[in-house]
Amino acid sequence: MYHGEDGLAAALSKAEILILLLPDTKATENILDAPALALLPRGAFVINPGRGPLIDDDALLKAVDQGQVAGATLDVFRTEPLPADHPFWAHPRITVTPHIAAETRPATAARVIAENIRRGEAGLPFLHLVDRGSGY
């Protein structure tokens, strides 16, 4: 098993299908750049349902054009919505999918909101806080 920065190169070198599910942080921006793409086995596939800034767009286009990457399915983009003139739209080996998050379920959301109100009034920490400093 590979993990952390130390395991990234080893993981990429074995990944025939790479799925990016990382937060958008300074450490993960362009984590899939030209050197990282070159580590993938020739003909690997890239799937990004995580965050757009994880991928260097130009490097991915070049890797796909050269056959290093066989194809990519992208659900998120550096600029959203993806501009109409972006090369991803017309590329024959890149699939663009709509980034549609799950619908909020009122019954479960209401319970969390009520619990956080109770916690706030009691001086307790809130549930499910977003750490904007970490990017997620």
C-alpha positions in Angstrom: 0.0 0.0 0.0 1.2 3.5 -0.8 0.4 6.7 1.0 1.6 10.2 1.6 4.0 12.2 -0.5 6.7 9.5 -0.2 4.4 6.9 -1.8 3.1 9.0 -4.6 5.7 8.1 -7.3 5.4 4.4 -6.5 1.6 4.6 -6.6 1.6 6.4 -9.9 4.0 3.9 -11.4 1.5 1.1 -10.8 -1.8 3.0 -11.6 -3.4 1.8 -14.7 -6.5 3.8 -13.7 -5.9 6.8 -11.5 -8.8 8.4 -9.7 -8.1 11.8 -8.1 -10.1 12.3 -4.9 -8.0 15.0 -3.1 -8.9 18.4 -1.6 -7.7 21.6 -3.3 -4.8 22.7 -1.2 -1.4 24.3 -2.0 0.1 20.8 -1.6 -2.2 19.2 -4.1 -2.4 21.9 -6.8 -1.1 20.5 -10.1 -0.2 17.2 -8.3 -0.8 15.6 -11.7 1.7 17.6 -13.7 3.9 16.5 -16.6 6.5 14.6 -14.4 3.7 12.9 -12.5 1.9 11.9 -15.7 5.2 10.5 -17.0 5.3 8.1 -14.1 2.0 6.4 -15.0 2.2 3.2 -17.0 1.8 4.0 -20.7 -1.9 3.8 -21.6 -3.2 4.6 -18.1 -6.6 6.3 -17.6 -7.2 9.4 -15.4 -10.5 10.1 -13.7 -10.9 13.3 -11.7 -14.1 13.7 -9.7 -12.2 15.6 -7.0 -11.0 19.1 -7.7 -10.0 20.9 -10.9 -6.7 22.4 -9.8 -5.3 18.9 -9.1 -4.4 18.6 -12.8 -2.2 20.7 -15.0 -4.5 20.9 -18.0 -1.8 21.5 -20.6 0.3 18.5 -19.3 -2.7 16.3 -19.4 -3.6 17.3 -23.0 0.0 16.6 -24.1 0.1 13.2 -22.3 -3.2 12.1 -23.9 -2.0 13.4 -27.4 1.3 11.4 -27.0 -0.5 8.2 -25.8 1.1 8.3 -22.3 -2.4 8.6 -21.0 -5.0 6.7 -23.0 -7.9 8.8 -21.9 -9.4 11.0 -19.1 -12.8 11.5 -17.6 -13.1 14.8 -15.9 -15.9 16.0 -13.7 -14.2 19.1 -12.3 -12.1 21.8 -13.8 -9.7 24.6 -12.9 -12.3 27.1 -14.2 -15.9 26.2 -13.7 -18.0 26.2 -15.7 -15.5 24.9 -18.2 -15.1 27.6 -20.9 -16.8 26.7 -24.2 -13.5 27.0 -26.1 -11.5 24.7 -23.8 -9.8 21.9 -25.6 -11.2 19.2 -23.3 -14.7 19.6 -24.9 -13.5 18.5 -28.3 -10.8 16.0 -27.5 -11.7 12.5 -28.7 -10.1 10.8 -25.7 -11.3 13.2 -22.9 -14.8 12.9 -21.5 -16.3 15.9 -19.8 -19.1 15.0 -17.3 -21.3 17.4 -15.4 -20.2 18.1 -11.8 -23.5 17.5 -9.9 -23.2 17.1 -6.2 -25.7 15.1 -4.2 -29.0 16.7 -3.2 -29.3 17.8 0.4 -31.8 15.6 2.3 -33.9 17.9 4.4 -34.6 15.3 7.2 -30.9 14.5 7.8 -29.7 18.1 7.2 -32.3 19.4 9.7 -31.0 17.0 12.4 -27.4 18.2 11.9 -28.5 21.9 12.0 -30.5 21.4 15.1 -27.6 19.6 16.8 -25.2 22.3 15.8 -27.6 25.0 17.3 -27.7 22.9 20.5 -23.9 22.6 20.5 -23.4 26.3 19.9 -25.8 27.2 22.8 -23.9 24.8 25.0 -20.5 26.1 24.0 -19.5 22.7 22.4 -17.7 22.3 19.1 -19.8 22.1 16.0 -20.1 19.0 13.8 -18.7 18.9 10.2 -16.7 22.1 10.2 -14.9 23.0 7.0 -11.3 23.9 7.5 -10.8 26.6 4.9 -7.1 26.8 5.7 -6.7 23.2 4.7 -8.9 23.6 1.6 -11.6 21.2 2.8 
